[in-house]
Amino acid sequence: MIRKLTKFLFFSLIGCFTALVLVMTLLKWVNPPTSAFMLAHDINHLTSGEKAFSRAVWVPLTQIPKQVQIAVIAAEDQKFAHHNGIDIDATLDAIEQAMAGNGRRGGSTITQQVVKNMFLWEGRSYLRKALEIPMALLLEQIWSKQRILEVYLNIAQFGVSDFGVYRGSRVQFNKPLEKLSLSEAALLASILPAPSRYTAKHPTTRLNRKKNRVLTHIRRIDGIRYLTQLK
């Protein structure tokens, strides 16, 4: 009985891994119509009616202004061009803080956030993190950095029911994405940790401070020239 169960679990894991590789490979070229986070959001709407259905408009990376791209990288993952999916130092720091009773710092890279948003679930969970790390390493082997950034910019949440930078620009600034200034792009990127709590329309002092830090990080990583390192 134990042998049969072990065999079943082994082949189940092989099947799940194979399916995951196939899906990731397909999404290397096919734009995802939705994400796990958007689906969960829509289910919440159907069951409670508290939020609108998720709204998102896909924009190719070539049409996303470079100031928006670099602002998000500066806000979320300044080592994005150089790591293999995991920022070891940030992860160890997050573990130390969690052990010390401070679990606010996540240490997630943009790649990890793509994995979480696309395939996993919201909320803090050691199981999710245990899945997220190897999946991020795998994704980096299949997708280019540019593809990872493109998908992230199109599925990240920028409002209560708005996903992707296109909708973020519309709902936060009421203007087209290509009209955003560098300062506005930095402010848009600054709401990412809590898009349902912060708004660029009425930024708090804390949000403005973060925007200024993002602008400082942009200068420190060499501005939009940083984007030439993404392959």
N, C-alpha and C positions, 0 to 999 in steps of 0.2 A: 504493500500500500504506500509506504513512504517512498519507495523507488518510483512508483508510478506518478506520485505527486511531484517529486523532484523533476522527473522527466517532463511533466506537463508544464511546470513553472519555467523550466529551461527553454522549452520551445515557445512558450508564450512570450518570454522576454526577447527571444530571437525574432519572433513575429512582430512585436511592438517596435523593436529597433529598426527592422527592415522597413516597416510602414512609415516610421518617422523619417528615415533617410529618403524614401521615395517622395514624401510630402515636401520635405525641405528642398529636394532637387527640383520638384515641379514649381515651387514658389520662387525658385531662383529666376525663373523667366515669366511666370504668370503672377499678375498682381492679385493679392488676396482680396476677395470681396468683403470680408469681415475679419474679425479676430475673436479669440476666446473672451476677451474683455467686453467687446461690443455685444457679443451674444448674451453674456451674463447681464449686461445692462438692459438689453431688450427683454430678456426674461423677467427682470425686475419690473420693467414697465408693464408687462402683461399681467403680472401677479399682483402688483400694488397700485399701478397707475400713477406713481409719484413722479416719475421722470418721463420725458419724451423718448421716443425711439432714438437710437444713436444716429447722428448725422455725420457723414464723411464724404469728401470728394477727393479722388485720387489725383495727385499731381506728380508727374515724373521728376526725378531729381534735377534734370537739366532745366526745369522750369521753376524750381524753387530757388529764390534769390540766395546768393552766397552768404549774405549777411545773416540770413535766417539759419542756414546750415551751420555756420561757425558759431553762432550764438548758442544753439542747442548743444553743440559739442562742448563749448566752454562752460556751459551750465551743468552738464550732466556727466561728461566723460572726457577730460582733457587728454588722457592717454589713449584715446580711441584708436588713433592711427598705428599705435605701437604694440598693443597687447594682443593676445591670442583669444580674446573673449572674456578673460578674467583679469581683473586688477588685483594681483596677489596682495599688495600692500594694503589696499583699501579693504579687501576682504578680511585680512587678519586684524585690521584695526576695528572693523565692524564686530568681529567675534569677541575681541577684547572688551569693547564697550558693552556688548550684550552680556558678557559674563560679569561685568561690573554693575549690571542693572540698568544700563542706558542703551535701549534698543532702538533709538531714533535714527541712527546712521545705518543705511542699507549697504553701501559699498558696491552697488550693482553698476556694471558697465552698460553702455547702450545695447550691446549684444545681448546681455542678460535680460534687459528690459524688453527687447524684441521677443525673446523666447517666452518670457512671462506673459506679455500681452497677447501674443499670437496663440500660444499653446497651453498655457497653464491657468492659474486662477489668482484672484486678488486676495490681499490680506497676508499677514505674516505667518509663515509656516516653515518649520525645519524640513518637512517633507518636500515642500515646493522648492526650497533652496537646494536641497539635495538633488532634485531633478534638474533644476535650472542651470547649475554649473556644468555638468557634462553635456547638456544640450547646447549650451552656449559655445563650448569648445567644438562640438560637432558642427554647429552652424557656421563657425568661422572657417571650417574646412570646405564648406560647400558654397557659401555665398562670398562675394567680394565685400570689402568695407563699404563701397559705394552703395551696393544693394542693401546692406544692413541699415545704413543711414537712411536710404530712401524709404524703406518699409517703416522704420521708426518714425520718421517725420509724417507719415501718412496714417499711423495707427495710434500715436500717443494722444492722450486725452488733454484737450485744451479748454474744456468747459464742462458744464454739468452733463450735457448730452452731445457734445461736439468733439470729434476726433480728427486728428490731422491738422497740419499747419494751415491748410486752405480755410477750413472752418474756424480754426483758432483766430486767424487774422480777421475774419468777418465778424465773429461774435465778440472778440475782445477790442477791436479797433474800428469796426464798421468800415473797413477799407480793403481793397484787393491786396493779396499777398505781396505782389511786386512793388507796392507803394510803401511798404514798411521801411522805416529808417533803421539804422544800426541800433539806435537806442530803443526803438520800439521792438525790434527783434529780440534784444536782450531782455526786455520786460516780458515779452511773450514766453521766452524760454524760462524765465524765473518763476512762472506760475506752475511749471510741470510737477513739482512735488505734491501740490494740493490744488488742482484745477477747479474743484468745486468750492474751495474756501477762498481763494484769491481771485481777483479780477484786475485786468490791466486798465479797465475803465476808471476804477477808483483805487489806485494802488495804495497800500498801507506803507507806513514808514519802513517796516521790515522788508516789504517787497521791493521798495526803491533801493534799499541797502543791498539787497541781493542783486538787483539789476546792475548797480555800480560795480559789484564784485565780478559779475559776468563780463562787463566791459573791460575790467582790469585783466581778467583771464584771457580775453580775446587778444589784447595787446601782448600779453606775455607769451602766448603760443604762436605769435607772428601773424595774427589776423587771418584773412582769407587765404593767404599763401599756404597755410596749414593744410588746406583742402587738397593741394597737389600731392600730398603724401598718401592719400587714400587710393587704394588700388582694388 
